[in-house]
């Protein structure tokens, strides 16, 4: 798994073009970010990475890279 794949899946989940995002994107600062996107990202992590993210995981992260670190840690410990 790589952060590049995570970014593509993240972009798909929140319905933006992947090239508009990068690892340092502060996703909660995006104009389109709302609570439905939180649920979409949680569902994406479950479906694509078999990882159970919590709403707190998403809310406590600032960048896509921060969130990827959480996902990656949960993959390793699964």
C-alpha positions in Angstrom: 0.0 0.0 0.0 1.1 3.5 -0.6 0.0 7.0 0.2 -0.5 7.7 -3.5 -3.2 4.9 -3.6 -4.7 6.3 -0.4 -4.9 9.8 -1.9 -6.6 8.5 -5.1 -9.1 6.6 -3.0 -9.6 9.6 -0.7 -10.3 11.8 -3.7 -12.8 9.4 -5.0 -14.5 9.2 -1.7 -15.0 12.9 -1.4 -15.6 13.4 -5.1 -12.7 15.5 -6.2 -10.0 15.1 -8.8 -6.9 13.3 -7.3 -4.5 15.8 -8.7 -6.1 18.5 -6.5 -4.8 16.7 -3.4 -1.4 15.7 -2.0 -0.1 14.3 1.3 0.0 17.7 2.9 -3.5 18.8 1.9 -5.4 20.0 5.0 -8.6 18.2 4.0 -10.8 19.8 6.6 -9.9 23.2 5.1 -11.4 22.2 1.7 -14.5 24.1 0.7 -16.4 20.9 0.1 -15.5 19.2 3.5 -18.4 18.3 5.6 -19.6 15.6 7.9 -20.7 13.4 5.0 -17.2 13.4 3.7 -16.0 12.1 7.1 -18.4 9.2 6.7 -17.3 8.7 3.1 -13.6 8.5 4.2 -14.5 6.1 7.0 -16.4 3.9 4.5 -13.5 4.1 2.0 -10.9 3.0 4.6 -13.1 0.0 5.5 -13.9 -1.0 1.9 -10.5 -0.4 0.3 -8.0 -1.0 3.2 -10.1 -3.2 5.6 -9.4 -0.6 8.3 -11.9 0.6 10.9 -11.4 4.4 11.2 -13.3 6.2 13.8 -14.8 9.7 13.5 -12.2 10.7 16.0 -9.4 9.4 13.8 -10.6 11.6 11.0 -11.3 14.7 13.2 -7.9 14.4 15.0 -5.9 14.4 11.8 -5.1 17.6 9.9 -3.5 16.4 6.7 -4.1 13.4 4.4 -0.6 12.2 5.5 -1.7 12.3 9.1 -4.7 10.2 8.3 -2.6 7.8 6.2 -0.3 7.3 9.2 -3.3 6.1 11.2 -4.6 3.8 8.4 -1.1 2.4 7.8 -0.7 1.6 11.6 -4.0 -0.1 11.7 -3.1 -2.2 8.6 0.1 -3.3 10.2 -1.6 -4.3 13.5 -4.5 -6.1 11.8 
